[in-house]
């Protein structure tokens, strides 16, 4: 019990939600589901431990007066339209509560002999010192081509051969059939995973004796979800994530999806073609869809749909989805306030998303359109 939907931390790049609404799909889906479940509000999670962030900070003209942490915080705040900060706050993957949990989990894994700190032969960029793996390639931090060999202690996970890093039950119940290739990708990760990185910003591993290294952010995003769940007392956090993102981070999160009885699972969602919604303009007029209803369609219904249509919503599907949603909207109960039906709550807890394609159930789940900005809010007033 105690399911809480939390977004897979979004990379804190230079964009606003208004410019890139697709980036908020996981956030919006989680928010809609938590509201229906009567839980939350969950914080919005942001991934700040990125090489791109390091580079932006290094190149920033005001880098002497603005610290990296502050730069990240400013960038997150700028994501939201004025006055629309999330009700549940934001949580970054370097927040003190996340760092404390990360060190606690890592220390325990070291004590248990699952993780080890071991000298590893790596390559360092001769210009900037950025550490790459064993495969030669251009320095991702500065573009330099020359490296020197170097042996230094790193945090490593040497898996015993055959240890799975991802299994079917790592997905929320109804998604017990994750895409086969996702499981295949996860099976093909190297037997040794290096969990420490050179980054300017991150969860420092200096307390473990690894000066200058931070925890791999792909592990960190999972710990951020666990920290958000702990804050809200949820034992079953469900992380909304695209298939690509899951393929990228799942192996590194394998040791960081469980903690003290809390178990993180993934809910995969597909992409939403927000760049192709111009086709809807004419339909909005034909069907007299009010601006508030348009907003709900885009920021509430489509994100929920994306959890059901995991292969991604195509632009060609948008007109039919709008008509369907319009139909459900018209079928809403005349006297709102019946609350979310128990059956729907049960399905939400179980991760069964088929209900979004059921007009009757959908009609009873649609919130009052109180949306005035890019983010769906909880309906005003309780019933
Ligand atoms: Zn370099």
Boltz pocket constraint, residues with backbone or C-beta under 6 A from the ligand:
constraints:
  - pocket:
      binder: B
      contacts: [[A, 125], [A, 126], [A, 127], [A, 128], [A, 129], [A, 130], [A, 139], [A, 140], [A, 141], [A, 142], [A, 143], [A, 144]]
      max_distance: 6.0
